[in-house]
Amino acid sequence: MATQRLDNDLAAVGAGLDALDAPTQEQRPSPGRRFVRTALPPLVAFALLLGVWQALWALAFWPEYQLPSPGSVWGSVAEAIETGRAVEVLWTSVHRAVLGFLTAVLIATPLGLLIAKVRVVRAAIGSLLTGLQSLPSVAWVPAGILWFGATPTTIYFVVLMGSVPSIANGLVSGVDQIPPLLPRVGQALGAGKVAAARHILLPAALPGYLAGLKQGWAFSWRSLMAAEIIATSPQLGEGLGQYLHNGSSLNDISVVIAAIFLILLVGVGIELLVFRPLERAVLRARGLTGAL
């Protein structure tokens, strides 16, 4: 009798351990519930912001040239869309930002791995890279104009100086958090340095690397706007920064706020369409579904 009870207890313990090891099958929420949980809160916040804006305009605390109505700003946006100017300035800025960001990834990824794995390199330039990350990228615009003139080279130079340190530091942080056992296993299996970096270091450091990529994109977008506002010439064309600068030069607050809205729209769009799905995929692959 006691032996049978002991066997039952052991079987129950084994079943419990198997249940802990097995991945939990969570029910996916319905489309309606997903909309309420994800899309509805920002829409409500945006509606409240518009309501407060409209109320402040109606109360006339500030003159029209300082605080226009939401309808006036929307009129500027609609005019830019109808004339094709919005598409032109968006394409000019977005393709510059994407090209600069991709170039920064190609530079920062091997640089981050080098700093993370070679102590001499980290001691030599690790602190410098952190200092460059904290340096406002707008400080590079005058130097870029003096070195390269008001040319696209200046724009891309400022974008790279703003984004490369963030991406590299994010990768360094991710590599530093890798358990030491993983590289040793790779060495025991005969993985070389390149294979270890590709199949062990980068996948294991992916959360920190992805955080660095997000911050690198934010820095590259801000750097681009600063460069476009300051560096103006016919050779550069009209991007969102130049569109904002033109509205300020004409004392047209509606155009200024419309440009700010378009800049914000691009930033939110890239976050929702690119980085949010990547982040969810990484978290889901690691079983961190509670953070989704």
C-alpha beads as a LAMMPS data file, in Angstrom:
LAMMPS data file: protein, C-alpha beads

292 atoms
291 bonds

1 atom types
1 bond types

-500.0 500.0 xlo xhi
-500.0 500.0 ylo yhi
-500.0 500.0 zlo zhi

Masses

1 110.0

Atoms # bond

1 1 1 0.000 0.000 0.000
2 1 1 2.783 2.428 0.914
3 1 1 4.719 1.404 -2.196
4 1 1 1.706 2.049 -4.415
5 1 1 1.176 5.495 -2.851
6 1 1 4.858 6.325 -3.360
7 1 1 4.606 5.302 -7.026
8 1 1 1.538 7.505 -7.464
9 1 1 3.337 10.453 -5.881
10 1 1 6.357 9.969 -8.128
11 1 1 4.112 9.751 -11.183
12 1 1 2.368 12.967 -10.162
13 1 1 5.706 14.721 -9.690
14 1 1 6.888 13.496 -13.090
15 1 1 3.704 14.695 -14.746
16 1 1 4.131 18.080 -13.105
17 1 1 7.711 18.380 -14.341
18 1 1 6.608 17.396 -17.861
19 1 1 3.940 20.080 -17.726
20 1 1 6.552 22.654 -16.729
21 1 1 8.824 21.646 -19.602
22 1 1 6.070 21.667 -22.199
23 1 1 5.417 25.027 -23.852
24 1 1 2.129 26.553 -22.839
25 1 1 -0.435 26.889 -25.571
26 1 1 -1.940 30.314 -25.052
27 1 1 -5.179 31.143 -26.748
28 1 1 -4.839 33.948 -29.232
29 1 1 -7.225 36.817 -28.573
30 1 1 -9.981 37.494 -31.047
31 1 1 -9.472 40.303 -33.623
32 1 1 -11.912 42.509 -31.744
33 1 1 -10.154 42.052 -28.430
34 1 1 -6.772 42.562 -30.112
35 1 1 -8.032 45.831 -31.600
36 1 1 -9.312 47.019 -28.227
37 1 1 -6.020 46.145 -26.552
38 1 1 -3.570 47.483 -29.146
39 1 1 -5.154 49.956 -31.549
40 1 1 -7.872 51.569 -29.464
41 1 1 -5.696 53.166 -26.715
42 1 1 -3.513 55.246 -29.100
43 1 1 -6.602 56.258 -31.079
44 1 1 -8.312 57.446 -27.900
45 1 1 -5.171 59.319 -26.833
46 1 1 -4.960 60.984 -30.256
47 1 1 -8.625 61.984 -30.095
48 1 1 -8.117 63.482 -26.626
49 1 1 -5.095 65.416 -27.877
50 1 1 -7.112 66.830 -30.765
51 1 1 -9.912 67.741 -28.372
52 1 1 -7.564 69.620 -26.034
53 1 1 -5.930 71.344 -29.009
54 1 1 -9.294 72.416 -30.432
55 1 1 -10.420 73.682 -27.017
56 1 1 -7.248 75.740 -26.515
57 1 1 -7.640 77.235 -29.977
58 1 1 -11.306 78.086 -29.330
59 1 1 -10.418 79.788 -26.051
60 1 1 -7.922 81.978 -27.963
61 1 1 -5.206 81.957 -25.323
62 1 1 -2.663 82.484 -28.110
63 1 1 -3.009 84.294 -31.428
64 1 1 -3.695 82.335 -34.618
65 1 1 -0.130 82.673 -35.875
66 1 1 1.111 80.856 -32.755
67 1 1 -1.587 78.218 -32.288
68 1 1 -3.584 77.386 -35.422
69 1 1 -6.658 75.189 -35.369
70 1 1 -6.423 71.469 -36.155
71 1 1 -8.461 72.159 -39.284
72 1 1 -5.909 74.697 -40.513
73 1 1 -3.040 72.250 -40.024
74 1 1 -4.998 69.497 -41.754
75 1 1 -5.595 71.893 -44.631
76 1 1 -1.824 72.324 -45.016
77 1 1 -1.333 68.555 -44.955
78 1 1 -4.134 68.003 -47.478
79 1 1 -2.705 70.675 -49.773
80 1 1 0.736 69.066 -49.639
81 1 1 -0.820 65.685 -50.474
82 1 1 -2.890 67.053 -53.371
83 1 1 0.057 68.833 -54.959
84 1 1 2.334 65.811 -54.500
85 1 1 4.702 67.773 -52.302
86 1 1 4.117 65.481 -49.319
87 1 1 5.101 62.387 -51.305
88 1 1 8.195 64.172 -52.637
89 1 1 9.506 65.334 -49.254
90 1 1 8.660 62.011 -47.616
91 1 1 10.501 60.039 -50.286
92 1 1 13.537 62.334 -50.113
93 1 1 13.890 61.972 -46.352
94 1 1 12.831 58.344 -45.900
95 1 1 15.118 56.927 -48.585
96 1 1 18.034 58.922 -47.147
97 1 1 17.287 57.632 -43.660
98 1 1 16.957 54.006 -44.816
99 1 1 20.183 54.080 -46.849
100 1 1 22.076 55.763 -44.010
101 1 1 20.669 53.337 -41.441
102 1 1 21.524 50.234 -43.495
103 1 1 25.051 51.546 -44.009
104 1 1 25.313 52.175 -40.267
105 1 1 24.249 48.572 -39.568
106 1 1 26.949 47.247 -41.913
107 1 1 29.576 49.369 -40.124
108 1 1 28.361 49.031 -36.537
109 1 1 27.807 45.250 -36.467
110 1 1 31.442 44.141 -36.995
111 1 1 32.617 47.123 -34.941
112 1 1 30.395 46.078 -32.015
113 1 1 31.589 42.467 -32.197
114 1 1 35.193 43.645 -32.286
115 1 1 34.750 45.863 -29.234
116 1 1 32.861 43.158 -27.347
117 1 1 35.367 40.361 -27.927
118 1 1 38.760 42.123 -28.125
119 1 1 39.785 43.698 -24.815
120 1 1 42.419 45.958 -26.317
121 1 1 39.913 47.440 -28.763
122 1 1 37.352 47.944 -25.992
123 1 1 39.934 49.664 -23.810
124 1 1 40.991 51.867 -26.731
125 1 1 37.674 53.037 -28.212
126 1 1 34.894 51.729 -25.954
127 1 1 34.614 54.936 -23.944
128 1 1 34.982 57.025 -27.101
129 1 1 32.055 55.212 -28.710
130 1 1 29.900 55.845 -25.632
131 1 1 30.871 59.516 -25.729
132 1 1 29.968 59.752 -29.407
133 1 1 26.563 58.246 -28.615
134 1 1 25.854 60.987 -26.082
135 1 1 27.087 63.738 -28.421
136 1 1 24.168 65.553 -30.104
137 1 1 24.358 64.686 -33.794
138 1 1 23.466 68.247 -34.743
139 1 1 27.002 69.166 -33.659
140 1 1 28.328 67.270 -36.686
141 1 1 26.343 69.346 -39.205
142 1 1 28.632 72.442 -39.279
143 1 1 31.715 70.230 -39.488
144 1 1 30.142 68.186 -42.282
145 1 1 29.292 71.321 -44.252
146 1 1 32.866 72.589 -43.927
147 1 1 34.337 69.224 -44.933
148 1 1 31.939 68.121 -47.688
149 1 1 29.876 71.219 -48.506
150 1 1 26.070 71.301 -48.651
151 1 1 25.953 67.936 -50.434
152 1 1 24.307 64.553 -49.799
153 1 1 27.645 63.380 -48.383
154 1 1 27.140 65.741 -45.439
155 1 1 23.654 64.324 -44.832
156 1 1 24.853 60.724 -44.784
157 1 1 27.885 61.622 -42.674
158 1 1 25.672 63.123 -39.973
159 1 1 23.301 60.137 -40.103
160 1 1 26.187 57.682 -39.680
161 1 1 27.727 59.618 -36.804
162 1 1 24.365 59.612 -35.066
163 1 1 23.453 55.944 -35.537
164 1 1 26.666 53.882 -35.612
165 1 1 27.569 54.381 -31.898
166 1 1 24.054 53.403 -30.740
167 1 1 23.932 50.216 -32.816
168 1 1 27.467 49.174 -31.840
169 1 1 26.865 49.829 -28.124
170 1 1 23.608 47.882 -28.259
171 1 1 25.413 44.892 -29.735
172 1 1 28.195 45.168 -27.147
173 1 1 25.608 45.177 -24.375
174 1 1 23.897 42.142 -25.864
175 1 1 27.155 40.194 -26.207
176 1 1 28.116 41.040 -22.610
177 1 1 24.895 39.386 -21.409
178 1 1 25.545 36.069 -23.196
179 1 1 26.198 33.189 -20.749
180 1 1 29.877 32.177 -20.999
181 1 1 28.831 28.563 -21.558
182 1 1 27.503 29.232 -25.078
183 1 1 30.808 30.370 -26.651
184 1 1 32.572 27.435 -24.952
185 1 1 30.098 25.000 -26.469
186 1 1 30.753 26.544 -29.874
187 1 1 34.498 26.121 -29.400
188 1 1 34.024 22.511 -28.302
189 1 1 32.032 21.842 -31.484
190 1 1 34.823 23.297 -33.594
191 1 1 33.192 26.606 -34.570
192 1 1 35.640 29.197 -35.859
193 1 1 35.494 32.881 -35.023
194 1 1 33.284 33.784 -37.984
195 1 1 30.963 30.817 -37.464
196 1 1 30.751 31.519 -33.723
197 1 1 29.874 35.143 -34.362
198 1 1 27.216 34.208 -36.926
199 1 1 25.600 31.200 -35.214
200 1 1 26.192 31.882 -31.508
201 1 1 27.036 35.479 -30.615
202 1 1 24.586 37.333 -32.852
203 1 1 21.557 35.081 -32.135
204 1 1 22.256 35.074 -28.387
205 1 1 22.783 38.854 -28.334
206 1 1 19.727 39.519 -30.489
207 1 1 17.570 41.274 -27.818
208 1 1 20.306 43.808 -27.014
209 1 1 21.214 44.107 -30.687
210 1 1 17.579 44.786 -31.597
211 1 1 17.376 47.453 -28.889
212 1 1 20.484 49.040 -30.371
213 1 1 18.940 48.922 -33.848
214 1 1 15.805 50.683 -32.608
215 1 1 17.841 53.368 -30.911
216 1 1 20.117 53.621 -33.950
217 1 1 17.131 54.222 -36.206
218 1 1 15.800 56.901 -33.854
219 1 1 19.188 58.612 -33.807
220 1 1 19.568 58.378 -37.580
221 1 1 16.110 59.891 -38.133
222 1 1 16.802 62.747 -35.712
223 1 1 20.234 63.302 -37.232
224 1 1 18.723 63.449 -40.695
225 1 1 16.157 66.048 -39.657
226 1 1 18.847 68.209 -38.038
227 1 1 21.031 67.983 -41.145
228 1 1 18.153 68.806 -43.515
229 1 1 17.092 71.825 -41.455
230 1 1 20.594 73.313 -41.309
231 1 1 22.179 72.196 -44.600
232 1 1 20.060 73.588 -47.424
233 1 1 20.923 73.817 -51.102
234 1 1 19.286 73.066 -54.480
235 1 1 21.557 70.049 -54.787
236 1 1 19.992 68.464 -51.695
237 1 1 16.390 68.851 -52.766
238 1 1 13.521 69.308 -50.326
239 1 1 13.139 66.817 -47.537
240 1 1 10.994 66.981 -44.436
241 1 1 13.598 69.052 -42.598
242 1 1 13.751 71.562 -45.428
243 1 1 9.941 71.612 -45.589
244 1 1 9.873 72.454 -41.882
245 1 1 12.553 75.114 -42.325
246 1 1 10.631 76.714 -45.205
247 1 1 7.478 76.933 -43.091
248 1 1 9.435 78.604 -40.307
249 1 1 11.017 81.078 -42.741
250 1 1 7.559 82.029 -44.025
251 1 1 6.155 82.344 -40.466
252 1 1 3.530 79.744 -41.424
253 1 1 2.839 77.837 -38.224
254 1 1 0.365 75.540 -39.989
255 1 1 3.095 74.287 -42.331
256 1 1 5.501 73.925 -39.386
257 1 1 3.074 71.759 -37.411
258 1 1 2.171 69.823 -40.567
259 1 1 5.874 69.052 -41.086
260 1 1 6.213 67.968 -37.447
261 1 1 3.192 65.717 -37.931
262 1 1 4.725 64.076 -41.013
263 1 1 8.058 63.572 -39.221
264 1 1 6.243 61.964 -36.289
265 1 1 4.164 59.832 -38.671
266 1 1 7.295 58.323 -40.218
267 1 1 8.802 57.565 -36.815
268 1 1 5.645 55.866 -35.525
269 1 1 5.150 54.020 -38.815
270 1 1 8.649 52.525 -38.807
271 1 1 8.209 51.480 -35.172
272 1 1 4.857 49.752 -35.809
273 1 1 5.656 48.201 -39.195
274 1 1 9.289 47.158 -38.703
275 1 1 10.613 47.078 -35.157
276 1 1 7.469 46.028 -33.281
277 1 1 6.992 42.829 -35.365
278 1 1 10.710 42.024 -35.059
279 1 1 10.594 42.511 -31.306
280 1 1 7.518 40.302 -30.980
281 1 1 9.143 37.575 -33.074
282 1 1 12.272 37.612 -30.909
283 1 1 10.268 37.521 -27.671
284 1 1 8.001 34.752 -28.971
285 1 1 11.010 32.679 -30.057
286 1 1 12.352 32.912 -26.500
287 1 1 9.024 32.017 -24.917
288 1 1 8.510 35.488 -23.467
289 1 1 4.895 35.701 -24.612
290 1 1 3.893 37.542 -21.447
291 1 1 5.747 40.628 -22.662
292 1 1 3.784 40.778 -25.933

Bonds

1 1 1 2
2 1 2 3
3 1 3 4
4 1 4 5
5 1 5 6
6 1 6 7
7 1 7 8
8 1 8 9
9 1 9 10
10 1 10 11
11 1 11 12
12 1 12 13
13 1 13 14
14 1 14 15
15 1 15 16
16 1 16 17
17 1 17 18
18 1 18 19
19 1 19 20
20 1 20 21
21 1 21 22
22 1 22 23
23 1 23 24
24 1 24 25
25 1 25 26
26 1 26 27
27 1 27 28
28 1 28 29
29 1 29 30
30 1 30 31
31 1 31 32
32 1 32 33
33 1 33 34
34 1 34 35
35 1 35 36
36 1 36 37
37 1 37 38
38 1 38 39
39 1 39 40
40 1 40 41
41 1 41 42
42 1 42 43
43 1 43 44
44 1 44 45
45 1 45 46
46 1 46 47
47 1 47 48
48 1 48 49
49 1 49 50
50 1 50 51
51 1 51 52
52 1 52 53
53 1 53 54
54 1 54 55
55 1 55 56
56 1 56 57
57 1 57 58
58 1 58 59
59 1 59 60
60 1 60 61
61 1 61 62
62 1 62 63
63 1 63 64
64 1 64 65
65 1 65 66
66 1 66 67
67 1 67 68
68 1 68 69
69 1 69 70
70 1 70 71
71 1 71 72
72 1 72 73
73 1 73 74
74 1 74 75
75 1 75 76
76 1 76 77
77 1 77 78
78 1 78 79
79 1 79 80
80 1 80 81
81 1 81 82
82 1 82 83
83 1 83 84
84 1 84 85
85 1 85 86
86 1 86 87
87 1 87 88
88 1 88 89
89 1 89 90
90 1 90 91
91 1 91 92
92 1 92 93
93 1 93 94
94 1 94 95
95 1 95 96
96 1 96 97
97 1 97 98
98 1 98 99
99 1 99 100
100 1 100 101
101 1 101 102
102 1 102 103
103 1 103 104
104 1 104 105
105 1 105 106
106 1 106 107
107 1 107 108
108 1 108 109
109 1 109 110
110 1 110 111
111 1 111 112
112 1 112 113
113 1 113 114
114 1 114 115
115 1 115 116
116 1 116 117
117 1 117 118
118 1 118 119
119 1 119 120
120 1 120 121
121 1 121 122
122 1 122 123
123 1 123 124
124 1 124 125
125 1 125 126
126 1 126 127
127 1 127 128
128 1 128 129
129 1 129 130
130 1 130 131
131 1 131 132
132 1 132 133
133 1 133 134
134 1 134 135
135 1 135 136
136 1 136 137
137 1 137 138
138 1 138 139
139 1 139 140
140 1 140 141
141 1 141 142
142 1 142 143
143 1 143 144
144 1 144 145
145 1 145 146
146 1 146 147
147 1 147 148
148 1 148 149
149 1 149 150
150 1 150 151
151 1 151 152
152 1 152 153
153 1 153 154
154 1 154 155
155 1 155 156
156 1 156 157
157 1 157 158
158 1 158 159
159 1 159 160
160 1 160 161
161 1 161 162
162 1 162 163
163 1 163 164
164 1 164 165
165 1 165 166
166 1 166 167
167 1 167 168
168 1 168 169
169 1 169 170
170 1 170 171
171 1 171 172
172 1 172 173
173 1 173 174
174 1 174 175
175 1 175 176
176 1 176 177
177 1 177 178
178 1 178 179
179 1 179 180
180 1 180 181
181 1 181 182
182 1 182 183
183 1 183 184
184 1 184 185
185 1 185 186
186 1 186 187
187 1 187 188
188 1 188 189
189 1 189 190
190 1 190 191
191 1 191 192
192 1 192 193
193 1 193 194
194 1 194 195
195 1 195 196
196 1 196 197
197 1 197 198
198 1 198 199
199 1 199 200
200 1 200 201
201 1 201 202
202 1 202 203
203 1 203 204
204 1 204 205
205 1 205 206
206 1 206 207
207 1 207 208
208 1 208 209
209 1 209 210
210 1 210 211
211 1 211 212
212 1 212 213
213 1 213 214
214 1 214 215
215 1 215 216
216 1 216 217
217 1 217 218
218 1 218 219
219 1 219 220
220 1 220 221
221 1 221 222
222 1 222 223
223 1 223 224
224 1 224 225
225 1 225 226
226 1 226 227
227 1 227 228
228 1 228 229
229 1 229 230
230 1 230 231
231 1 231 232
232 1 232 233
233 1 233 234
234 1 234 235
235 1 235 236
236 1 236 237
237 1 237 238
238 1 238 239
239 1 239 240
240 1 240 241
241 1 241 242
242 1 242 243
243 1 243 244
244 1 244 245
245 1 245 246
246 1 246 247
247 1 247 248
248 1 248 249
249 1 249 250
250 1 250 251
251 1 251 252
252 1 252 253
253 1 253 254
254 1 254 255
255 1 255 256
256 1 256 257
257 1 257 258
258 1 258 259
259 1 259 260
260 1 260 261
261 1 261 262
262 1 262 263
263 1 263 264
264 1 264 265
265 1 265 266
266 1 266 267
267 1 267 268
268 1 268 269
269 1 269 270
270 1 270 271
271 1 271 272
272 1 272 273
273 1 273 274
274 1 274 275
275 1 275 276
276 1 276 277
277 1 277 278
278 1 278 279
279 1 279 280
280 1 280 281
281 1 281 282
282 1 282 283
283 1 283 284
284 1 284 285
285 1 285 286
286 1 286 287
287 1 287 288
288 1 288 289
289 1 289 290
290 1 290 291
291 1 291 292
